[in-house]
């Protein structure tokens, strides 16, 4: 098949691709990540590029290469690295990791002592670690004695390692199983990895298992985003492409390995000294990580393939820690409420008090958990696309150049991530803008932008000038072209407001459904935890002002940060916490919202904004 050279500007990077390759695919080969909110379906218009000799900008996902091309990629079409929230609140647990190390000085062999190496080793280990109950798990390609299980790989190396080190070695144990032998005393080098696999971002925390302290943190955007901006897009890619599932799994495994290199480099730790990894994410992200098909999650009745915790040897997954190390993937609640929600519940201590708490983790989707130690209920709502920039005309993620704060008085003042000129608006800025426009009387409770004589007399002339008509729809100018990186006005259109209303209505209706399910009143909620990057950056007063959050005192609203990551750390550090998480996953009552008439009615009511 003929091949053609495609050069991307302003980088000047060239790649050679076959006829019929889309510019989106060519950009990926060149290492240039474009916005692809719709997963390459050609519906979002976020990947527009300029092609030399072609009059109009073209959608990169739809334009196929037929000859040599020079393509200019504008900032507005690039996927910029967003500000990633790495830390979160933590409900402290006991330091009781599943990985233990024991330095053993064995009695050397002699004609008077002809015990086998394995028996000699286990006797010394038993004396050092204390007698434990007999092993109940099946021995697979190994041997067992006095409750300890030796893996086949350990048996194979045992004679040489013992004799090369004068019978002074360190045993690395995972619960009752000896997974590795190391020369000399390495008990001070014991690490684990907690990974939060978000739809948008991936955060890896390197933890010292001896003291529970974080040695290093590394994060990046989830590279699977090139195959779809949300879980539905990735599920479709996994089913429509012959090797789609394999591609998605490889992307996330490679990303985690890159984060391992970064974190261990920062902390100057040998990756072979990492013996345990916990992974949390929504149900789709966890199954893609494991290479398990996900199509059933997107089809009614939305059932995941696996809901219990999964343990896999690191070497089998290709995770570049000690290959004998264990990868623990959190249990899930339902097809759309995953291990990350269980982790958030653990980190916030939800379900451990008699008072009623509500946790909202608003990302690409919104997961909600409500209740106390007697009962907990959870649901998932499709709220994230608008709050993460998708379906908003000039929406973008929380990256440099995004408007994150809006204040309206006599005129408009905006705060831009990274300072300087604005390129668009992110979720926190969107909520701020809506709340301020409602207070100013420029937007009414139905969500309509008022204009002309409809505007209250209290609206200043500066604000009146910002109400404009663009392509037959009313819009409000947040930043004039002179203050814009893109050379044009940054607008909030009537269509954008409608999209935001749909998102906030889904969250609010979800909260009401959980209250009804548990027969609780809104006034009974004692605390609200806002988790996730989006939740951490919104102003509670603005979220309450547009009706996203219940009308309750602001002091009862708390930021939980990246609570999913914090929960993953707790599970890494504590066997008892791990058991609590597994119990919680079975205890949380899942409320499915899809297809329920009651939810649809509530959703319609929640479209409206609160009246002053």
Buried (B, 14 or more C-beta within 10 A) or exposed (E): EEEBBBBBEEEEBEBEBEEEBBBBBBBBBBEBBBBBBBBBBBEBBBBBBBBEEEEEBBBBBBBEBEEEBBBBBEEBBBBBEBBBBBBBBBBEBEEEBBBBBBBBEBEEBEEEEEEEBBEBBBBBBBEEBEEEEEBEEEEEEBBBBEBBBBBEBBBEBBEEBBEEBEBEBBBBBBBBBBBBBBEEBBBEBBBBBBBBBBBBBBBBBBBBBBEBEBBBBBBBBBBBBBBBBBBBBBBBBBEEEEEBBEBBBBBBBEBBBBBBEBBBEEBEBEBBBBBBBBBBBBBBBBBBBBBBBBEBBBEEEBEBBBBEBBEBBBBEBEBBBBBBBBBBBBBBBBBBBBBBBBBBBBBBBBBBEEEBBBBBBBBBBBBBBBBBBEBBBBBBBBBBBBBBBBBBBBBBBBBBBBBBBBEBEEEBEBBBBEEEBBBBBBBBBBBBBBBBBBBBBBBBEEBBBBBEEEBEEEBBEEBEEBBBEEEEBBBBBBBBEEBBBBEEBBBBBBBBBBBBBBBBBBBBBBBBBBBBBBEBEEEEBBBBBBBBBBBBBBBBEBBBBBBBBBEBEEEBBBBBBBBBBBBBBBBBBBBEBBEBBBEBBEBBBBBBBBEEEEBEEBBEEBBBBEEE
